[in-house]
């Protein structure tokens, strides 16, 4: 502390203000047992997020871009309370990198951190982003309660406008979340969506919206489990399922399953191991779910035999053993489940005949614990989540039209299309905190699909 | 009257010539007045004939022109009639039917519309059609493909049950992707929940049922 104050009276003044500003909160919290004594490890009481403060030295387009993306990623992870200093994006800290030479060792870095001050600011993790002497930025995560450096990371220099640079910083963010909380973040994940028949991708933070070449009018895009390939239906067009890839030439998306005259294929979904693709086929006998073996390019199999009902919108459980889907067997579209071989179909999400609204678009959560779907309530669709083990249903949205939910790779974030601001946009809700944020700002957005974590 | 005057003049000339012959020099040979008159007559007659011929050719040409025009007009009338009939049949064929929300059953008030299409298909054996089901914006995008498919199948089944060969009717769904009327509300929705009927082949020279 003395070292920092001695170096810069300005910083001392800022810190003083910061302490005053945070002080009221700190006082208010002091009576709670969670803040008493020493907190060990990464545990925190439910509803109490660990505080995170940005430190740093030096500015410039590159460093500021890294900080901005990193800050937003960590904020959007909903795993930290972002602690801010009024009028400053980060707390200036000098000495982590000495005169452009090699960065300080962990011990030396730890010695310049002012743990007592951070603790007074109710900071659990402090994150320094400074210029790396080689190239790029050096990132140091301090564990304030443990008074130690938790992790040191670097990010390469790059064109701050490029998708690659953004991806690098997202990877850094996920590593920071992993180091701080024990669970990797979701910043590297991205979403596919459709707008006016065109396919787009967007980073999970809402930046990097990019059109993807695809054949015809795109419908129902869905990610391959590895998050590079994707499948979609071209609709109405020839109404067939195609697979494209973000690696290489995505424009020559190939047709995977030969069509049958008089049928339309749509709503594809990959099995968790990527071997099987399931989809809905509408034809002379109604709409039923089929599966196809991608590894051997064979074995088209009909999984449902609807006769007088339609079956569509399949989604695999993460163990690959079950498929949830929409069926009109009960007289209106509702959420059903069956074995992945098509046996043992039964009603999944409970409903009362004539009371419960139509239910659509199920997606199984990556942890297998929940199913998200949307259901008509009072004339507009709303997003619901069902706990799979208890089959209890919870309504998540109420303002405007909210539909087509898709899970984030951490199983706690859910993206969906909402018209709450008047135009259809992708929004994300964190099921733990209930916080929502807007992802897209271009309107008429529909049919999102959220990828897995990407390396 | 006009014809007798030259004959009288000719006779007078003959008499004068005969009187001059007595005791005078040898008479100057004169053309035969009859042949003169005849030549004159022929000249006059040929002019009349030519004129008559000319008149006759013109008349024939005019008649031919008229006939051709009449025939062309008749042809045009018949083409127009065929086109009008085809258009009327095609219009009857393309009449939409509508559905209740989330339903694909054919409501009784639309049966007459389908019965007319059945009669048209029966009167035009080469005609094949495509039925395209549409939905309003409610329901998920994916579900509406299935629902639109059901709506197309419903109309097809109605027509097949009444004697139309199944292979003359193909079906498909547009889901909610092509609304007939933009907007959110029952007015637009009710217009958008529909089957459209499109001629697939054999749509030239359609005839009305019973004609």
Interface residues (C-beta under 8 A of the other chain):
Chain A: X217 X219 X220 X235 X236 X239 X262 X264 X266 X267 X280 X282 X283 X284 X286 X287 X310 X312 X313 X326 X328 X332 X333 X358 X360 X361 X374 X376 X381 X403 X404 X446 X447
Chain B: X102 X138 X139 X140 X141 X142 X143 X145 X146 X147 X149 X150 X153 X170 X171 X172 X173 X174 X175 X177 X178
